[in-house]
């Protein structure tokens, strides 16, 4: 008879990227509640048809009343559980699709037993229990539901053909069971195929999502140092410059370059050079404030952006970083190996083109190198 509401069909279409984001859990909750409410409406319509049969003299009033009361009460309880979210305490599937499907099978079998004139139509309604769960139930659940439906219908047909052969002739019941077995088996196989397809799609979607996240990360992060890459740092710097233009606050840029880095690569290999870059990048992070930015600008060059910070504070940070680097050992690369860096510090005036400030910091960096390396120059 009336069927259950599947959880998978509760998902609403995804919102466009520009639209305000909806909480996925809230979206699934609303969809599950609406589908269960639809099932409640279907049960209500069938209850109305049952009472119409009573008025027409096709059904006895007492069994019809019991049937309507139990079916409406049962689906009402399911709706209350889904609507309130209590269903999640009973099942990982918010819609409780399997439980609702079993309830639908039980109610359909009961209807078959009390509605002799229309029992052929009720057999067709039994198929809806599998159809509604097709996009949610696993292959094992779909097969179990099919076997349950066939077993209950077979038992009911045997019982009614023996106790009420006038309304349930054995030959007719045998044909009913044959057609029901064929249709339910076919629907079960289709449901199992859908379950396998859904599993493949879920796996592929997860793989695509993981690949997309990796691509998005690579678009923002330097893979070696795990700092911002040059492109993403440029985007963040543009945001800070716009904020500075509105606030008028100072902004300091610091260009850093590891001294004699090429010698490390030439003497100890590129793997050793990569280790130096990673450790140097890791030593920078703890010294930065929440709003500061740092990224790998290219090769062994790093750019620090310090919003709301005067040049003097930027020079102090460079000195602290230099002290940290002096204590950083690279003995695993070469005994006694120590690294130093040169720095160019400059202030960015509000409204000044960003590339001019970067060039000025770069010139100051090379002046520091020309003056003997391991130094800081202000541009």
C-alpha distance (Angstrom), angle and dihedral (degrees) to the residues before:
residue distance angle dihedral
X1 . . .
X2 3.81 . .
X3 3.76 113.3 .
X4 3.75 140.4 -142.3
X5 3.80 131.2 -95.9
X6 3.83 115.7 -111.3
X7 3.77 120.2 -136.0
X8 3.80 96.4 -139.5
X9 3.78 92.9 62.6
X10 3.81 89.6 55.9
X11 3.79 94.5 78.0
X12 3.78 112.5 108.2
X13 3.82 122.2 -143.8
X14 3.76 112.8 -81.9
X15 3.78 115.6 -97.4
X16 3.81 117.5 -115.0
X17 3.77 114.5 -97.7
X18 3.80 91.3 -110.8
X19 3.80 94.0 53.7
X20 3.79 122.4 88.8
X21 3.80 109.0 -85.5
X22 3.77 118.4 -108.7
X23 3.74 121.4 -147.2
X24 3.84 106.0 -103.8
X25 3.82 93.1 -141.5
X26 3.80 91.5 52.2
X27 3.81 90.7 48.7
X28 3.81 91.9 51.7
X29 3.81 90.7 46.7
X30 3.80 92.9 53.3
X31 3.80 91.7 46.3
X32 3.80 93.2 49.0
X33 3.81 91.5 48.5
X34 3.81 92.3 49.2
X35 3.81 92.8 50.0
X36 3.79 92.3 48.5
X37 3.80 88.6 47.7
X38 3.81 87.5 53.5
X39 3.81 89.0 52.4
X40 3.81 88.2 50.4
X41 3.80 89.4 53.3
X42 3.83 90.6 50.5
X43 3.80 90.8 51.5
X44 3.78 88.7 49.3
X45 3.80 92.1 52.1
X46 3.79 91.5 49.5
X47 3.79 90.9 48.9
X48 3.79 87.3 54.5
X49 3.80 90.7 51.6
X50 3.82 89.6 49.7
X51 3.79 91.7 55.1
X52 3.79 90.3 46.6
X53 3.80 88.2 56.7
X54 3.81 88.5 50.0
X55 3.82 89.8 53.5
X56 3.80 89.6 49.0
X57 3.80 91.6 50.1
X58 3.80 94.8 -114.0
X59 3.82 95.3 117.7
X60 3.78 136.4 33.2
X61 3.80 113.6 -108.6
X62 3.82 99.2 -131.9
X63 3.82 99.5 55.6
X64 3.80 89.5 40.0
X65 3.82 90.8 53.7
X66 3.79 92.4 49.0
X67 3.77 91.3 46.9
X68 3.80 94.3 50.6
X69 3.80 92.6 45.6
X70 3.82 95.0 50.4
X71 3.82 95.3 42.4
X72 3.80 94.8 48.4
X73 3.79 93.0 42.4
X74 3.82 91.7 48.7
X75 3.79 96.4 49.6
X76 3.79 88.8 41.9
X77 3.80 89.8 57.7
X78 3.80 90.4 49.4
X79 3.79 90.6 50.7
X80 3.79 91.1 49.9
X81 3.81 91.9 50.4
X82 3.80 93.2 48.2
X83 3.80 95.2 42.2
X84 3.81 93.1 50.0
X85 3.80 95.2 42.6
X86 3.80 92.2 -120.3
X87 3.81 88.5 121.0
X88 3.82 88.3 75.2
X89 3.80 88.6 65.5
X90 3.79 89.7 57.2
X91 3.80 101.7 37.2
X92 3.82 139.2 12.3
X93 3.81 85.6 -130.5
X94 3.80 105.1 78.2
X95 3.81 92.2 -153.9
X96 3.83 92.1 50.4
X97 3.79 86.5 -135.9
X98 3.80 96.6 175.1
X99 3.81 92.8 47.9
X100 3.80 91.6 47.6
X101 3.81 90.7 47.1
X102 3.80 91.8 51.9
X103 3.80 89.1 48.6
X104 3.81 88.8 50.6
X105 3.82 91.0 51.2
X106 3.80 91.3 50.1
X107 3.81 92.9 48.4
X108 3.81 91.8 45.9
X109 3.81 91.1 51.2
X110 3.80 90.7 48.3
X111 3.79 89.9 49.6
X112 3.80 90.0 51.5
X113 3.78 89.4 54.7
X114 3.83 96.2 51.5
X115 3.81 102.5 32.0
X116 3.78 104.6 63.1
X117 3.84 97.2 162.2
X118 3.81 94.0 55.8
X119 3.79 100.8 28.7
X120 3.81 91.6 115.9
X121 3.80 89.9 61.2
X122 3.80 89.7 46.7
X123 3.82 89.8 58.3
X124 3.80 88.0 57.5
X125 3.80 90.3 49.5
X126 3.80 88.6 55.6
X127 3.80 88.0 69.0
X128 3.80 90.6 63.8
X129 3.78 90.4 68.2
X130 3.80 89.1 66.2
X131 3.80 94.1 38.5
X132 3.81 93.2 54.2
X133 3.78 91.8 49.7
X134 3.79 95.8 42.3
X135 3.82 95.2 100.1
X136 3.79 95.0 44.5
X137 3.80 112.4 31.1
X138 3.78 121.0 88.0
X139 3.80 120.4 -123.3
X140 3.80 90.7 -99.9
X141 3.80 92.6 49.1
X142 3.81 92.6 48.3
X143 3.81 91.3 50.6
X144 3.81 92.1 46.2
X145 3.80 90.9 50.1
X146 3.80 91.3 50.1
X147 3.81 92.6 49.9
X148 3.81 90.7 46.9
X149 3.80 91.9 51.7
X150 3.81 93.2 47.1
X151 3.80 92.5 45.8
X152 3.81 94.4 49.9
X153 3.79 93.4 44.4
X154 3.81 91.8 48.0
X155 3.79 91.7 50.1
X156 3.81 91.7 46.7
X157 3.81 93.0 48.1
X158 3.81 92.4 50.0
X159 3.81 91.6 46.5
X160 3.82 95.1 47.8
X161 3.81 94.4 43.0
X162 3.82 88.8 56.0
X163 3.80 97.9 41.7
X164 3.82 100.4 33.6
X165 3.78 106.7 22.1
X166 3.81 91.5 157.5
X167 3.81 93.3 65.1
X168 3.80 95.9 26.0
X169 3.83 106.7 40.5
X170 3.83 110.1 -165.5
X171 3.81 93.7 -128.7
X172 3.81 92.1 51.4
X173 3.79 90.4 46.3
X174 3.80 90.0 51.8
X175 3.81 90.3 54.2
X176 3.80 90.8 45.5
X177 3.78 90.3 52.9
X178 3.82 92.8 46.7
X179 3.79 93.7 52.6
X180 3.79 91.3 42.0
X181 3.82 91.4 51.2
X182 3.80 92.0 49.9
X183 3.81 94.3 47.5
X184 3.80 96.3 42.4
X185 3.81 91.8 46.5
X186 3.79 91.4 50.1
X187 3.79 91.3 46.6
X188 3.79 90.3 47.2
X189 3.81 91.7 52.5
X190 3.79 89.8 48.7
X191 3.79 90.5 49.4
X192 3.81 90.9 49.6
X193 3.81 90.3 50.3
X194 3.79 89.9 49.5
X195 3.80 89.6 50.5
X196 3.80 91.7 52.9
X197 3.79 91.0 46.6
X198 3.80 90.2 48.4
X199 3.81 89.7 51.6
X200 3.80 91.2 51.4
X201 3.80 91.6 47.7
X202 3.80 90.9 48.3
X203 3.80 91.2 50.7
X204 3.79 92.7 47.4
X205 3.79 92.0 45.7
X206 3.79 90.4 52.0
X207 3.80 90.6 49.2
X208 3.80 91.6 48.5
X209 3.80 90.9 47.5
X210 3.80 90.8 50.9
X211 3.80 90.7 48.6
X212 3.81 91.0 48.2
X213 3.79 91.6 50.2
X214 3.81 89.9 49.7
X215 3.80 91.2 49.7
X216 3.80 91.0 48.4
X217 3.80 90.0 49.5
X218 3.80 92.5 48.7
X219 3.79 88.8 50.2
X220 3.81 90.1 58.4
X221 3.79 106.9 26.5
X222 3.78 133.2 59.6
X223 3.79 103.0 -123.0
X224 3.80 95.4 -143.5
X225 3.81 102.2 45.6
X226 3.84 99.1 22.9
X227 3.80 88.5 -132.8
X228 3.80 124.8 122.2
X229 3.78 111.6 -69.4
X230 3.79 119.8 -127.0
X231 3.80 96.1 -97.2
X232 3.79 95.3 49.5
X233 3.79 92.8 42.2
X234 3.79 88.0 53.4
X235 3.81 89.7 54.1
X236 3.81 92.2 49.1
X237 3.81 90.5 45.9
X238 3.81 90.0 54.4
X239 3.81 89.4 53.9
X240 3.81 91.2 50.4
X241 3.78 92.0 48.1
X242 3.80 90.7 53.3
X243 3.79 89.6 49.4
X244 3.80 89.9 48.9
X245 3.81 91.2 50.6
X246 3.81 88.8 57.7
X247 3.80 97.9 41.9
X248 3.78 101.6 34.2
X249 3.82 90.0 -139.5
X250 3.81 120.3 150.1
X251 3.79 120.4 -98.9
X252 3.79 125.2 -164.2
X253 3.79 127.7 -157.9
X254 3.79 123.3 -160.6
X255 3.79 123.2 -168.4
X256 3.81 113.3 -160.6
X257 3.80 128.2 -168.1
X258 3.80 127.1 -178.0
X259 3.80 111.7 -123.5
X260 3.80 119.8 -121.3
X261 3.76 91.2 -2.0
X262 3.80 92.3 147.2
X263 3.80 88.9 59.5
X264 3.79 90.2 57.4
X265 3.79 91.0 53.3
X266 3.80 92.9 45.1
X267 3.81 95.2 46.5
X268 3.79 103.0 35.5
X269 3.79 105.4 19.4
X270 3.78 135.3 -105.7
X271 3.81 92.6 -76.3
X272 3.80 88.2 62.7
X273 3.80 89.6 48.1
X274 3.79 90.2 51.9
X275 3.80 89.9 52.1
X276 3.81 90.8 52.6
X277 3.81 91.4 50.3
X278 3.80 93.0 48.9
X279 3.81 93.5 49.2
X280 3.78 92.8 45.4
X281 3.82 90.6 50.7
X282 3.80 90.5 49.0
X283 3.81 90.9 51.7
X284 3.81 91.6 55.8
X285 3.80 98.7 54.8
X286 3.86 99.3 67.2
X287 3.81 91.3 54.3
X288 3.79 96.1 56.0
X289 3.79 127.6 92.4
X290 3.77 123.2 -130.5
X291 3.80 95.7 -91.8
X292 3.81 97.5 41.8
X293 3.79 119.5 107.7
X294 3.78 130.1 -150.3
X295 3.77 131.6 176.9
X296 3.75 143.5 160.5
X297 3.78 105.3 -95.4
X298 3.79 96.1 -173.1
X299 3.79 138.9 -45.2
X300 3.81 106.3 -21.4
X301 3.82 93.8 -16.0
X302 3.80 122.7 109.2
X303 3.79 129.5 -172.7
X304 3.81 122.8 -149.1
X305 3.79 120.8 -164.9
X306 3.81 117.3 -164.9
X307 3.82 113.2 -173.3
X308 3.81 117.4 -156.0
X309 3.81 90.1 14.8
X310 3.83 128.3 120.8
X311 3.79 121.8 -137.9
X312 3.81 92.7 -103.2
X313 3.82 91.7 60.5
X314 3.79 89.1 47.9
X315 3.81 90.6 54.2
X316 3.81 89.7 50.1
X317 3.78 90.8 53.5
X318 3.81 90.2 51.0
X319 3.79 89.8 53.2
X320 3.82 91.8 50.9
X321 3.79 90.2 48.8
X322 3.78 90.4 49.8
X323 3.80 90.2 53.7
X324 3.79 90.9 50.2
X325 3.80 91.7 49.7
X326 3.83 92.3 50.0
X327 3.81 88.5 59.4
X328 3.80 93.2 46.1
X329 3.81 109.6 102.5
X330 3.79 124.8 -149.8
X331 3.80 96.1 -177.4
X332 3.78 91.2 131.9
X333 3.82 87.4 65.2
X334 3.79 96.8 40.6
X335 3.83 129.7 -17.2
X336 3.78 110.3 -98.3
X337 3.80 94.2 7.0
X338 3.80 112.8 155.4
X339 3.78 129.2 174.6
X340 3.79 132.9 -146.3
X341 3.77 134.8 -176.4
X342 3.77 140.0 -150.2
X343 3.79 121.9 -135.5
X344 3.77 138.3 -157.9
X345 3.81 115.9 -160.7
X346 3.79 125.7 -168.2
X347 3.79 139.6 165.6
X348 3.80 119.5 -124.8
X349 3.78 113.6 -141.1
X350 3.82 116.3 -142.1
X351 3.78 109.3 -94.0
X352 3.80 94.1 15.5
X353 3.82 113.8 134.5
X354 3.79 107.9 -99.7
X355 3.79 95.6 -133.3
X356 3.79 90.9 58.7
X357 3.81 91.1 54.8
X358 3.80 91.5 47.9
X359 3.80 91.1 49.6
X360 3.79 90.3 49.8
X361 3.81 91.7 51.8
X362 3.80 89.1 47.8
X363 3.81 92.2 51.7
X364 3.80 90.3 49.0
X365 3.82 88.9 51.1
X366 3.79 92.8 54.2
X367 3.78 90.5 46.3
X368 3.81 88.3 55.4
X369 3.79 89.7 51.4
X370 3.77 91.6 48.0
X371 3.79 90.1 52.3
X372 3.79 92.1 59.4
X373 3.86 108.2 -69.6
X374 3.77 125.2 -102.4
X375 3.79 87.5 69.6
X376 3.80 139.5 114.0
X377 3.79 122.6 -129.5
X378 3.81 126.6 -171.9
X379 3.75 119.1 -140.7
